Amino acid sequence: MRIRGHIGDWPVDLTLELDPAEWAQLGGHLERALPATPPTEASVSSVRPDDVQWQAALTLLRQAGQLNGPALLEGLAALAGSTAAGKRLLVRLRHSAQVKVESGADAPVYRWLE
């Protein structure tokens, strides 16, 4: 399993290797954590990939407190998997009530509002 992205300004490239016994142990934990009843169609469709990315984008900016536009776009592109998807998240952040966008010297500065 490979995990790539950023934690703040630090790039992360992590590879996890598990032997078959460890995968089985992990699977056993997941089976116990799953609900006893099968999920309904409504609950399955309620968690969309873009919602997960949106929550990750909010978390990224909240943890940083503030980021300039290019740095934020770089982090969002890493989260979303492409520059285009990162730009869509950047536009959503620009219009979010939890975010204030200010003019910086060279680029806009995105600030998380508490």
N, C-alpha and C positions, 0 to 999 in steps of 0.2 A: 504494500500500500504506500503510495507516495502523496505527501501533503506539501503543497507549495503556496506561498502567499507572503504576507508581511505582518509583522507584529510591530505596530508603530512604524518607525523608520527602518527596522531591521528586516531584511529578507529572510524567509524561512524556506528551506528545502529539506524535508524530512522523509526518510524512507523507513518504514516499519516492516520487519520481517518476522513472521510467526511460523512456527512449525505446525503440523497438522493437529497435534494435541492442544496447542494454544488456541488455534482457531476453533476447535470443538468446545473448549472451555469458554471462549468468548461467545460462541453461539448459544451455549447453555444459559449464560447470563441474559442474553437478549430474549430467549424464549420465556424466561421467568418474568421479564419486564413487559412483555407484550400483554395487552388486555385479553381476558378470557373469551370475550365475544368478538366475532369478526367485525372489522370496521364497516360502517355503512358507506354507501356511495357518497353521501354528503360530506362525511368526515374525511374521506380520501381526497376528494376534489378540493377541500377547503385549504389544503396546504400545497400551494403552488411553488415551483422553484423560484419564481421571481419574488415571492413573499419572503422566502428564506434569504435570498440575496439582499432584499431591502432591509431586513432586520440586521444582517451582517454589516451593511453600509452604515446604518444608524449606530451600531456598536463601534465601528471603526472611528467615526467622527466623535462620538461621545467619549471614547477612551483617550483620543488625542486632544480633545478640548477645542482645538482649532487647527486647520490645515489650509495651506494655499491651494488654489485650484489645480495646478499641475501635480502636486504631491498627492492630493486627494484622488484625482483621476487615475494616477498610477496604482494606488491602492485598490480603487474600485475595479479597475480593469483586471487586476490580479484576482480579486474575489469573484468577479463575474465570468472570467475566462476569455474576455475579448475587450478591445478598446471601445467598440460600439456599445456593448452592454454596459461598460463602465460609464460611458457618456449618458446613457439613459438613466442610470442611477444618480449621476451628478445633477441632471435636470430635476429629478424627483427631490433630491436634497435641497436644491435651490428654492423650491416651492414649498418645502416642509415648514410647518409652524415651529418645529423644534430647532430650526437652523436659521442663523442670521448670516447673510452674505454682505461683506463690506468690501469696498474698493481698497486694494493694496497698492503698493508702489508699482509692482510689475504684473500682478495677477490678483484676482479676487481672493478674499480670505473667508473661508467657511468656518463659522463659530457655532459650537453646540450651546444651546440655551438650556440652562438648568430648570 
